[in-house]
Amino acid sequence: MLYYSQPNHGSFRLCTFDSTETVIPVGEDSFFVQDHPERTLQRMEAFLLHQRLCDVVLVVGSERIPAHRLVLSAVSDYFAAMFTSEVREARQNEVRMEAVDPAALWALVHYAYTGRLELHEETVEELLSAACLLQLQPAVQVCCAFLLRQLHPANCLGVRAFADSLGCTRLLAAAHSYTMDHFTEVIGHQEFMLLPPSEVEQLLSSDDINVPDEETIFNALMAWTRHDLEARRRVLARLLAHVRLPLLSPQVLPKAHHECLTLHKC
């Protein structure tokens, strides 16, 4: 508990029964409790955890997450638009959430009350997907930063595709740049072998691809084609257009020509 008193000489005196609270004078007749926002959020979190004064229940699958519309709307443009408009959900006590992981939704609801978010390699993609849906930009940023730190030749193509699907342009650009910089390592991993033809074409046609020679690109394309020969030999000619065959060494060119003919006829 705390209050201000004003002695006869006009100066303020801080009176407090809790040494953890700090009151700061603001002008002559007003004050500011420095830790008021933090304490208020802590109280709101307690209401959340004990399901007190909740006025909406988020339903995802078989999970039910009670919460407070005001808190959700304060941090999420998605919920703000939902609860302040004339849509049906604005008047309902229960809101069904689609295409979102229950654990990720709960983590982000808790984040709305605390500003805290725990990231783990196994669940960060579900968390990022949910954060994008709920338009929680700070959560999106920390999830993207986490994925950037985890980039590796074995996973960069997956991160690149995931970022593209969510419209996370900065993460997409960073993952693409990493892929191009480490292309000679990337092509040795399973993600590359499983790419659809359109993605392979996009990579091979990139101007920023980093390879020691054109033979590296040619060999990568041949390895990708052989991985699913029956389906991929039909697009081989189209993809070869992105390999600068005249730049192959004289020793490699005849072998490359023979291999192309062989694969195309198989």
C-alpha positions as YAML, in Angstrom:
chain: A
units: angstrom
residues:
- id: 1
  name: MET
  ca: [0.00, 0.00, 0.00]
- id: 2
  name: LEU
  ca: [1.27, 3.49, -0.77]
- id: 3
  name: TYR
  ca: [0.11, 7.08, -0.82]
- id: 4
  name: TYR
  ca: [1.36, 10.66, -0.95]
- id: 5
  name: SER
  ca: [1.06, 13.25, 1.75]
- id: 6
  name: GLN
  ca: [1.62, 16.98, 1.30]
- id: 7
  name: PRO
  ca: [2.98, 18.81, 4.37]
- id: 8
  name: ASN
  ca: [2.27, 22.49, 4.94]
- id: 9
  name: HIS
  ca: [5.47, 23.63, 3.26]
- id: 10
  name: GLY
  ca: [4.22, 22.17, -0.05]
- id: 11
  name: SER
  ca: [6.80, 19.43, -0.65]
- id: 12
  name: PHE
  ca: [5.78, 15.83, -1.34]
- id: 13
  name: ARG
  ca: [6.70, 12.98, 0.93]
- id: 14
  name: LEU
  ca: [6.67, 9.35, -0.22]
- id: 15
  name: CYS
  ca: [4.76, 7.05, 2.12]
- id: 16
  name: THR
  ca: [4.90, 3.32, 1.43]
- id: 17
  name: PHE
  ca: [4.28, 0.09, 3.27]
- id: 18
  name: ASP
  ca: [5.83, -2.01, 0.51]
- id: 19
  name: SER
  ca: [9.48, -1.39, -0.23]
- id: 20
  name: THR
  ca: [9.17, -3.06, -3.63]
- id: 21
  name: GLU
  ca: [6.90, -0.30, -4.95]
- id: 22
  name: THR
  ca: [8.25, 3.01, -6.18]
- id: 23
  name: VAL
  ca: [6.18, 6.17, -6.53]
- id: 24
  name: ILE
  ca: [7.50, 9.02, -8.65]
- id: 25
  name: PRO
  ca: [6.08, 12.57, -8.43]
- id: 26
  name: VAL
  ca: [4.78, 13.90, -11.75]
- id: 27
  name: GLY
  ca: [4.10, 17.59, -11.43]
- id: 28
  name: GLU
  ca: [2.75, 19.13, -8.23]
- id: 29
  name: ASP
  ca: [-0.43, 17.15, -7.64]
- id: 30
  name: SER
  ca: [0.09, 13.80, -9.38]
- id: 31
  name: PHE
  ca: [2.26, 10.73, -9.12]
- id: 32
  name: PHE
  ca: [3.25, 7.65, -11.07]
- id: 33
  name: VAL
  ca: [3.64, 4.15, -9.62]
- id: 34
  name: GLN
  ca: [6.68, 2.89, -11.47]
- id: 35
  name: ASP
  ca: [5.91, -0.83, -11.31]
- id: 36
  name: HIS
  ca: [2.15, -0.44, -11.83]
- id: 37
  name: PRO
  ca: [2.14, -1.98, -15.37]
- id: 38
  name: GLU
  ca: [4.13, -5.02, -14.25]
- id: 39
  name: ARG
  ca: [1.99, -5.57, -11.15]
- id: 40
  name: THR
  ca: [-1.19, -5.17, -13.15]
- id: 41
  name: LEU
  ca: [-0.06, -7.78, -15.67]
- id: 42
  name: GLN
  ca: [0.89, -10.13, -12.85]
- id: 43
  name: ARG
  ca: [-2.60, -9.77, -11.40]
- id: 44
  name: MET
  ca: [-4.15, -10.40, -14.81]
- id: 45
  name: GLU
  ca: [-1.99, -13.50, -15.21]
- id: 46
  name: ALA
  ca: [-3.26, -14.76, -11.85]
- id: 47
  name: PHE
  ca: [-6.84, -14.24, -13.03]
- id: 48
  name: LEU
  ca: [-6.00, -16.18, -16.20]
- id: 49
  name: LEU
  ca: [-4.38, -19.10, -14.39]
- id: 50
  name: HIS
  ca: [-7.27, -19.34, -11.90]
- id: 51
  name: GLN
  ca: [-9.87, -18.73, -14.62]
- id: 52
  name: ARG
  ca: [-11.33, -15.69, -12.88]
- id: 53
  name: LEU
  ca: [-13.38, -13.01, -14.67]
- id: 54
  name: CYS
  ca: [-12.76, -14.72, -18.03]
- id: 55
  name: ASP
  ca: [-15.25, -13.60, -20.68]
- id: 56
  name: VAL
  ca: [-14.27, -15.76, -23.65]
- id: 57
  name: VAL
  ca: [-13.16, -19.34, -24.23]
- id: 58
  name: LEU
  ca: [-10.91, -20.18, -27.17]
- id: 59
  name: VAL
  ca: [-11.69, -23.67, -28.46]
- id: 60
  name: VAL
  ca: [-9.09, -25.52, -30.51]
- id: 61
  name: GLY
  ca: [-9.65, -29.20, -31.10]
- id: 62
  name: SER
  ca: [-10.58, -30.72, -27.74]
- id: 63
  name: GLU
  ca: [-8.77, -27.99, -25.80]
- id: 64
  name: ARG
  ca: [-10.53, -25.04, -24.15]
- id: 65
  name: ILE
  ca: [-8.60, -21.91, -23.17]
- id: 66
  name: PRO
  ca: [-10.47, -19.33, -21.03]
- id: 67
  name: ALA
  ca: [-9.17, -15.78, -21.41]
- id: 68
  name: HIS
  ca: [-10.09, -12.09, -21.26]
- id: 69
  name: ARG
  ca: [-11.15, -10.28, -24.42]
- id: 70
  name: LEU
  ca: [-9.57, -7.00, -23.34]
- id: 71
  name: VAL
  ca: [-6.13, -8.53, -22.76]
- id: 72
  name: LEU
  ca: [-6.19, -10.48, -26.02]
- id: 73
  name: SER
  ca: [-7.34, -7.43, -27.97]
- id: 74
  name: ALA
  ca: [-4.65, -5.24, -26.40]
- id: 75
  name: VAL
  ca: [-1.82, -7.33, -27.86]
- id: 76
  name: SER
  ca: [-3.35, -8.97, -30.94]
- id: 77
  name: ASP
  ca: [-4.76, -7.10, -33.94]
- id: 78
  name: TYR
  ca: [-6.49, -10.34, -34.90]
- id: 79
  name: PHE
  ca: [-8.46, -10.49, -31.65]
- id: 80
  name: ALA
  ca: [-8.98, -6.72, -31.58]
- id: 81
  name: ALA
  ca: [-10.66, -6.89, -34.99]
- id: 82
  name: MET
  ca: [-12.70, -9.91, -33.94]
- id: 83
  name: PHE
  ca: [-13.99, -8.56, -30.62]
- id: 84
  name: THR
  ca: [-14.66, -4.96, -31.68]
- id: 85
  name: SER
  ca: [-16.48, -5.64, -34.94]
- id: 86
  name: GLU
  ca: [-19.94, -6.89, -35.83]
- id: 87
  name: VAL
  ca: [-18.80, -10.43, -36.63]
- id: 88
  name: ARG
  ca: [-20.52, -13.31, -34.90]
- id: 89
  name: GLU
  ca: [-17.50, -14.13, -32.72]
- id: 90
  name: ALA
  ca: [-17.70, -10.71, -31.07]
- id: 91
  name: ARG
  ca: [-20.91, -11.77, -29.32]
- id: 92
  name: GLN
  ca: [-20.07, -15.40, -28.60]
- id: 93
  name: ASN
  ca: [-18.73, -16.72, -25.31]
- id: 94
  name: GLU
  ca: [-16.77, -19.39, -27.20]
- id: 95
  name: VAL
  ca: [-14.60, -18.84, -30.25]
- id: 96
  name: ARG
  ca: [-13.44, -21.82, -32.26]
- id: 97
  name: MET
  ca: [-9.90, -21.48, -33.59]
- id: 98
  name: GLU
  ca: [-8.94, -23.34, -36.75]
- id: 99
  name: ALA
  ca: [-5.55, -24.29, -38.21]
- id: 100
  name: VAL
  ca: [-3.64, -23.59, -35.01]
- id: 101
  name: ASP
  ca: [-1.74, -25.87, -32.64]
- id: 102
  name: PRO
  ca: [-3.37, -25.98, -29.16]
- id: 103
  name: ALA
  ca: [-0.07, -25.78, -27.28]
- id: 104
  name: ALA
  ca: [1.08, -22.87, -29.44]
- id: 105
  name: LEU
  ca: [-2.20, -21.03, -28.87]
- id: 106
  name: TRP
  ca: [-1.94, -21.44, -25.11]
- id: 107
  name: ALA
  ca: [1.69, -20.25, -25.16]
- id: 108
  name: LEU
  ca: [0.67, -17.11, -27.05]
- id: 109
  name: VAL
  ca: [-2.32, -16.44, -24.81]
- id: 110
  name: HIS
  ca: [-0.01, -16.68, -21.81]
- id: 111
  name: TYR
  ca: [2.44, -14.40, -23.62]
- id: 112
  name: ALA
  ca: [-0.31, -11.79, -23.92]
- id: 113
  name: TYR
  ca: [-0.41, -11.56, -20.13]
- id: 114
  name: THR
  ca: [3.30, -11.87, -19.39]
- id: 115
  name: GLY
  ca: [5.36, -10.82, -22.39]
- id: 116
  name: ARG
  ca: [7.31, -14.07, -21.95]
- id: 117
  name: LEU
  ca: [7.72, -16.74, -24.61]
- id: 118
  name: GLU
  ca: [9.75, -19.95, -24.47]
- id: 119
  name: LEU
  ca: [11.15, -21.16, -27.78]
- id: 120
  name: HIS
  ca: [12.14, -24.73, -28.58]
- id: 121
  name: GLU
  ca: [13.41, -26.20, -31.83]
- id: 122
  name: GLU
  ca: [10.67, -28.84, -31.85]
- id: 123
  name: THR
  ca: [7.76, -26.38, -31.54]
- id: 124
  name: VAL
  ca: [8.95, -23.04, -32.91]
- id: 125
  name: GLU
  ca: [7.31, -23.53, -36.32]
- id: 126
  name: GLU
  ca: [3.88, -24.15, -34.76]
- id: 127
  name: LEU
  ca: [4.43, -21.10, -32.58]
- id: 128
  name: LEU
  ca: [5.42, -18.92, -35.54]
- id: 129
  name: SER
  ca: [2.44, -20.09, -37.56]
- id: 130
  name: ALA
  ca: [0.07, -19.22, -34.71]
- id: 131
  name: ALA
  ca: [1.78, -15.86, -34.08]
- id: 132
  name: CYS
  ca: [1.34, -14.93, -37.75]
- id: 133
  name: LEU
  ca: [-2.34, -15.85, -37.58]
- id: 134
  name: LEU
  ca: [-2.89, -13.78, -34.42]
- id: 135
  name: GLN
  ca: [-0.77, -10.90, -35.78]
- id: 136
  name: LEU
  ca: [1.53, -10.88, -32.77]
- id: 137
  name: GLN
  ca: [4.45, -9.12, -34.42]
- id: 138
  name: PRO
  ca: [6.92, -9.26, -31.49]
- id: 139
  name: ALA
  ca: [6.34, -13.02, -31.20]
- id: 140
  name: VAL
  ca: [6.78, -13.38, -34.96]
- id: 141
  name: GLN
  ca: [10.08, -11.52, -34.78]
- id: 142
  name: VAL
  ca: [11.56, -13.64, -31.98]
- id: 143
  name: CYS
  ca: [10.44, -16.88, -33.65]
- id: 144
  name: CYS
  ca: [12.04, -15.80, -36.94]
- id: 145
  name: ALA
  ca: [15.24, -14.82, -35.14]
- id: 146
  name: PHE
  ca: [15.30, -18.23, -33.44]
- id: 147
  name: LEU
  ca: [14.92, -20.04, -36.77]
- id: 148
  name: LEU
  ca: [17.67, -17.92, -38.29]
- id: 149
  name: ARG
  ca: [20.05, -19.07, -35.56]
- id: 150
  name: GLN
  ca: [19.11, -22.69, -36.34]
- id: 151
  name: LEU
  ca: [19.80, -22.49, -40.08]
- id: 152
  name: HIS
  ca: [21.88, -25.40, -41.40]
- id: 153
  name: PRO
  ca: [22.46, -26.89, -44.86]
- id: 154
  name: ALA
  ca: [20.18, -29.75, -43.84]
- id: 155
  name: ASN
  ca: [17.18, -27.55, -42.95]
- id: 156
  name: CYS
  ca: [17.52, -24.21, -44.75]
- id: 157
  name: LEU
  ca: [15.31, -25.26, -47.68]
- id: 158
  name: GLY
  ca: [12.55, -26.31, -45.29]
- id: 159
  name: VAL
  ca: [12.80, -23.02, -43.40]
- id: 160
  name: ARG
  ca: [12.77, -21.16, -46.72]
- id: 161
  name: ALA
  ca: [9.58, -22.91, -47.86]
- id: 162
  name: PHE
  ca: [7.95, -22.47, -44.44]
- id: 163
  name: ALA
  ca: [8.71, -18.75, -44.38]
- id: 164
  name: ASP
  ca: [7.30, -18.39, -47.89]
- id: 165
  name: SER
  ca: [4.05, -20.12, -46.87]
- id: 166
  name: LEU
  ca: [3.59, -17.70, -43.95]
- id: 167
  name: GLY
  ca: [4.60, -14.58, -45.83]
- id: 168
  name: CYS
  ca: [7.56, -13.94, -43.51]
- id: 169
  name: THR
  ca: [9.58, -12.04, -46.09]
- id: 170
  name: ARG
  ca: [12.66, -11.33, -43.98]
- id: 171
  name: LEU
  ca: [13.01, -14.94, -42.88]
- id: 172
  name: LEU
  ca: [12.44, -16.07, -46.47]
- id: 173
  name: ALA
  ca: [15.15, -13.74, -47.76]
- id: 174
  name: ALA
  ca: [17.60, -14.82, -45.06]
- id: 175
  name: ALA
  ca: [16.95, -18.53, -45.62]
- id: 176
  name: HIS
  ca: [17.31, -18.09, -49.39]
- id: 177
  name: SER
  ca: [20.57, -16.20, -48.95]
- id: 178
  name: TYR
  ca: [21.88, -18.92, -46.64]
- id: 179
  name: THR
  ca: [20.89, -21.58, -49.19]
- id: 180
  name: MET
  ca: [22.71, -19.79, -51.98]
- id: 181
  name: ASP
  ca: [25.83, -19.22, -49.85]
- id: 182
  name: HIS
  ca: [25.98, -22.89, -48.80]
- id: 183
  name: PHE
  ca: [24.64, -24.46, -51.99]
- id: 184
  name: THR
  ca: [27.44, -27.01, -52.35]
- id: 185
  name: GLU
  ca: [26.52, -28.39, -48.90]
- id: 186
  name: VAL
  ca: [22.75, -28.05, -49.32]
- id: 187
  name: ILE
  ca: [22.64, -30.30, -52.39]
- id: 188
  name: GLY
  ca: [24.01, -33.19, -50.35]
- id: 189
  name: HIS
  ca: [20.99, -33.30, -48.03]
- id: 190
  name: GLN
  ca: [17.58, -34.91, -48.32]
- id: 191
  name: GLU
  ca: [15.65, -31.64, -48.46]
- id: 192
  name: PHE
  ca: [17.19, -30.82, -51.82]
- id: 193
  name: MET
  ca: [16.40, -34.26, -53.24]
- id: 194
  name: LEU
  ca: [12.74, -33.86, -52.27]
- id: 195
  name: LEU
  ca: [12.24, -30.45, -53.87]
- id: 196
  name: PRO
  ca: [9.57, -30.11, -56.57]
- id: 197
  name: PRO
  ca: [10.77, -29.11, -60.06]
- id: 198
  name: SER
  ca: [9.60, -25.51, -59.65]
- id: 199
  name: GLU
  ca: [11.78, -25.03, -56.57]
- id: 200
  name: VAL
  ca: [14.81, -26.59, -58.23]
- id: 201
  name: GLU
  ca: [14.31, -24.31, -61.23]
- id: 202
  name: GLN
  ca: [14.13, -21.28, -58.95]
- id: 203
  name: LEU
  ca: [17.37, -22.23, -57.21]
- id: 204
  name: LEU
  ca: [19.30, -23.03, -60.38]
- id: 205
  name: SER
  ca: [18.22, -19.79, -62.03]
- id: 206
  name: SER
  ca: [19.29, -17.61, -59.08]
- id: 207
  name: ASP
  ca: [22.02, -15.13, -59.90]
- id: 208
  name: ASP
  ca: [23.43, -15.28, -56.38]
- id: 209
  name: ILE
  ca: [24.11, -19.02, -56.31]
- id: 210
  name: ASN
  ca: [27.58, -19.68, -54.85]
- id: 211
  name: VAL
  ca: [29.35, -22.61, -56.53]
- id: 212
  name: PRO
  ca: [32.98, -23.22, -57.50]
- id: 213
  name: ASP
  ca: [32.06, -24.18, -61.07]
- id: 214
  name: GLU
  ca: [29.17, -25.01, -63.37]
- id: 215
  name: GLU
  ca: [29.85, -28.72, -62.94]
- id: 216
  name: THR
  ca: [28.56, -28.47, -59.36]
- id: 217
  name: ILE
  ca: [25.19, -27.24, -60.62]
- id: 218
  name: PHE
  ca: [25.05, -29.89, -63.33]
- id: 219
  name: ASN
  ca: [25.87, -32.72, -60.92]
- id: 220
  name: ALA
  ca: [23.28, -31.44, -58.45]
- id: 221
  name: LEU
  ca: [20.61, -31.50, -61.15]
- id: 222
  name: MET
  ca: [21.59, -35.01, -62.25]
- id: 223
  name: ALA
  ca: [21.49, -36.30, -58.66]
- id: 224
  name: TRP
  ca: [18.08, -34.70, -58.11]
- id: 225
  name: THR
  ca: [16.77, -36.25, -61.35]
- id: 226
  name: ARG
  ca: [18.01, -39.74, -60.50]
- id: 227
  name: HIS
  ca: [16.33, -39.54, -57.07]
- id: 228
  name: ASP
  ca: [12.93, -39.94, -58.79]
- id: 229
  name: LEU
  ca: [13.86, -40.70, -62.36]
- id: 230
  name: GLU
  ca: [10.46, -41.78, -63.65]
- id: 231
  name: ALA
  ca: [8.75, -38.54, -62.64]
- id: 232
  name: ARG
  ca: [11.62, -36.11, -63.14]
- id: 233
  name: ARG
  ca: [13.16, -37.08, -66.46]
- id: 234
  name: ARG
  ca: [10.24, -35.33, -68.18]
- id: 235
  name: VAL
  ca: [11.34, -31.96, -66.79]
- id: 236
  name: LEU
  ca: [15.07, -32.52, -67.24]
- id: 237
  name: ALA
  ca: [15.32, -30.63, -70.52]
- id: 238
  name: ARG
  ca: [13.56, -27.61, -69.04]
- id: 239
  name: LEU
  ca: [15.84, -27.52, -66.00]
- id: 240
  name: LEU
  ca: [18.98, -28.02, -68.08]
- id: 241
  name: ALA
  ca: [18.25, -24.66, -69.67]
- id: 242
  name: HIS
  ca: [19.45, -23.11, -66.41]
- id: 243
  name: VAL
  ca: [22.81, -24.90, -66.56]
- id: 244
  name: ARG
  ca: [25.42, -23.08, -68.62]
- id: 245
  name: LEU
  ca: [26.67, -26.18, -70.39]
- id: 246
  name: PRO
  ca: [29.35, -24.36, -72.45]
- id: 247
  name: LEU
  ca: [31.07, -23.53, -69.16]
- id: 248
  name: LEU
  ca: [31.62, -27.20, -68.37]
- id: 249
  name: SER
  ca: [35.20, -28.29, -68.82]
- id: 250
  name: PRO
  ca: [36.12, -30.13, -72.06]
- id: 251
  name: GLN
  ca: [36.75, -33.25, -70.01]
- id: 252
  name: VAL
  ca: [33.29, -33.16, -68.41]
- id: 253
  name: LEU
  ca: [31.16, -32.01, -71.34]
- id: 254
  name: PRO
  ca: [31.08, -35.32, -73.33]
- id: 255
  name: LYS
  ca: [30.23, -37.27, -70.17]
- id: 256
  name: ALA
  ca: [27.53, -34.77, -69.28]
- id: 257
  name: HIS
  ca: [26.03, -35.01, -72.76]
- id: 258
  name: HIS
  ca: [25.95, -38.80, -72.55]
- id: 259
  name: GLU
  ca: [24.39, -38.77, -69.08]
- id: 260
  name: CYS
  ca: [21.66, -36.36, -70.18]
- id: 261
  name: LEU
  ca: [20.77, -38.56, -73.14]
- id: 262
  name: THR
  ca: [20.77, -41.68, -70.98]
- id: 263
  name: LEU
  ca: [18.51, -40.22, -68.28]
- id: 264
  name: HIS
  ca: [16.15, -38.69, -70.81]
- id: 265
  name: LYS
  ca: [15.66, -42.05, -72.55]
- id: 266
  name: CYS
  ca: [15.27, -44.15, -69.40]
...
